């Protein structure tokens, strides 16, 4: 069983208080919202902060505010809340589609939009437990000096797999960052750099507080992905209640009955038995 390392946990109630705690704790600290990325990394000893600053008690980071100029989404808003928000579903269907592709429903209930934007980079060699990585003498991203994806590469080639980032860039969304020096706003596209280790332009002491998506200009947009999200529904989402669910499963069964069945493969003819005669004894074998 992989266990979390020891750490001190703080639960501030405001964003400015969280920034002060982060400044006092220094580089040996990390923010956490849903914890679906940080805590597994800590169990695998990929990240080992001594101080963890929780954002779950900050009501200001869990709000979705819509206006004539667009919509503002708090960084700690759960992905499932975005997926089911009526205004977002009407005005930003591409964003809703992208958020729906993230992981599984239970993890979308825990994970947040800010956490998805700041998702750690990884590869098949880095995304393993400590003993596995120790057996290959670690990698360039953590405790080693070789990038096993491309051993001749001078930099780490770990990549990020956040589904919400491409559509937010297409929507010209902007990220708001808070630090002890004040607040600054940058385009989501400017939040990243082409480096597997230092992949963010966000400074360590800064806190992502909200994502601002401008109003649509009338053009339609749809997000597509070759990877399908995990879904536990055998049919289209029912309207409501057990009756709607029963009708949906009944429709699925009738569709399956109407679908043509492929003929079963028939075995081919068996090869005839052959006999050989020994040249010396004349016996059959």
N, C-alpha and C positions, 0 to 999 in steps of 0.2 A: 504493500500500500504506500502510495506517495503522499507524504504529509507536508503541510505548509511549514516553512521556517518561522522562527519566532520574529515577531515584529510588533511595533506599537501602533495602535489604531486611533485616529482622531476623527470626530464627526462634527465638523463645524456646521453652522446653520446658514451662513452667508458666503458668497463667493469671495469677498474681500478678506474674510476671516481665514478661508482656506488658503488664499495666496500668502497671507502672513505666516501661517503654519508651515507652508512649503518653503518660504524664504528662511525661516529659522532652522528647519530640518536640513536644508542643503541638498546636495545631489543624492544622498542616501534616502530618498523619499519618492513616493509616487502617488498620483491621484487614482482613485478607483470609483467607478459608477456601478455598472452591473456586475463587474468582476468575471465575466465569461472569458476574458482573454488574460488578464493579469494573474488571477489566482492559479489557473493551470500552468502558466509560465513559472510562477513561484514554486509550485510543486516539482516541476522539472528542473529547478535551479537555473533557469534561463534569466530570470530577474529575481533579485534578492534584496528588495528595499527594507531598511530597518524601520521606516515610518511609512504608514499607509494612511492617506487622507481620503475619507469617504465623502461622496457627494450626494448620498441618497437622502439626506435630510434637508436639502436646499430646495425649497418650493420654487424659488425663482428660476432654477434651471430645468424645471419640469413643465414649463408653460409653452403653449402654442398660441401665438398672437397673430391674427390675420387682419389685414387692412387693405386700403386701396393700392399701396405701393408693393404689396407682396405679403409674405408670411415670415414670421420669426419663430424658429424652433429651438427650444432650449437644448443644450447639449446632453442633459440627463433625461430627456423624454424617451421612454421605452419605445423600441421599434414597433411593438404591437399597437401602441397608441397612435403612432403615425399611420400605420397600415389601416386602422379603422376610423381615422379622422374624416368626418364628412366633407369638410372644405378641401382638404388635401386630395381626397379621392376624386372630387369634382374638377379641381383646377390643375392638379399635378399627377395625372395617372401614370406617367413614366416613373416618377419617384415611388409611387405606391407599388408598382410592379417590381422595381429593383429591391425595395425593402422586403417584399414578400419572398424574394429569392434567397434571403439570408437564413442559413441554418434551419432550425426546427422551431415550431411554435413555442415550446417552453423556453428556448433560448432567446427568442424574440420578445418574450415577456420580461426577460431579465436584461438583455443587452440594450444599449442606448445608441442614439445616433452619433453622439460625440465619440463614444468608444469605437464605433465602426469606422469613423473617419481616422482615428488615431491607432488603428489596429497595427499590431507589431508585424514586421516582415518575417518571413520564414521560408524554409525549403525543406526537402525531405531529410537532409542531414542535420538540420538544426532543430526541427520539430520532433525531437525524441527525448527520452528521459536521460538523466545524468549519466547512468552507467553505460548506456548505448553510445552517447557522445564521447565518453571517456575512452571507450574501446577503439575509437577511430582518432584519438588524440584531439578531440574537439574540432572546432572550425573557426574561421576568421571572425565570425560574428560574436562568438563567446568563447573565451579561454584558449583559442587556437590561432594559427597564423596562415592557414590554407583554406581557400574556398573550394570545397569538394564538388560543387556544381561545375566549376571550371578551374582546376588546380593551377592553371597558368594565369588566372585573372589577378590583377593587382588590387581589386576591390571586391567586397562582398556582393553576391548576386541574389541574395534573398529578396523576395518580392512580397508586396502586399496584396491581399485578396478581398478588399472591402467592396461589396457590391454597390453601396450607395455613392461612392466617390465619382464614377464616370457620369452618372446622370446629374449629380449636383454641379459638376463642372460644365456640363452641357446647358444647365439652367442658369449659369452665371451666378451661382450662389457665392456668398461671402461668409467668412468665419470671423468671429469676434474673439479676441484674445485679451485676457486681463492679467496684469502683472503689478508688482508694487509701484512701478513707474507710471502706471495708468492703463488705458485701454487702447487697442489698435485693431483695425479691421483690414483684412486681406482677402483676396480671392481664394476660393478653395483650391484652385489650380496652383497657386503659389505656396501652398502649405507643404508641398512635397519636393524632394530632390532625388536624383537618380543615384542613390547609394543605399545598399542594404542595411548598413549600420546607422548612419546619420541620415535617416530617410525623411525627417521632418525639419522644416525651417522654424517651427515653433520652439522657442527657448524653453529649457527645462522648468524654469520658474513660472511660465505662463500657464494660464488655465483657459481652456476653450469653453466659453460660456453660452454661445448661441450661434446658430447658422441662419443667415438671412437669405431668403430666396425671393428674387424680384417677381413682380406680377408677370404673367404670361403676355406675350405680344400678339396672341391670336393664332400662332402656329401650333400644330399638334406635335406631339412627341411620344415615342414609345420606346421603352427599354427592352432589349432582347439579350438573351444569354444562352450559351450552349449548355450550361450546367443548370439542371432543374433542382429546385428546392425540395427538401423533404416534406412530404405532405401525407397525412394519414386519412384522407378522405377518399372513399372509393367512387365518389360521384360528385357532381356540382354541389356547392355549398347549399344546404337546405335553408328555406326561408326562416322559419322559427319553430321551436317546439318539436315534440316527437312526431307529430303528423307530417310536418315538412320533411323530417329526416327519413321517415318511413317511405314517403313518396319518392324521395331521391334514390334510395336503395332499390325500390321496385323498378324505377326507370333504368337503373344500371343493369339489373338482372334481365329485363326485357331486351335491352340493347345487346347484351352478351348472347342471348338466345338467337337474335336475328342475325348475328355476325356469321359469315360463312365459315364452315369448318374445313380445314385442309384434310385431304385423304391420308389415312395412315400409311406409312411406307410398308411395302410388302417385301419379305425377304427374297433375295435372288435365288436362282437355282444352285443347288449344292454341287460342288465339284465331284465328278465320278471318282470312285476308288480305283486306283491303279495298282498293278502288281509288277514286281520286278523279279527276274529270274537270275539267280547267281550263275555266273559263267562257269564256275568250278563244280558246284554240286548239282546245279539244275533245279534247286528248290525255289519255291516262290516265297517272296518276302512281302 
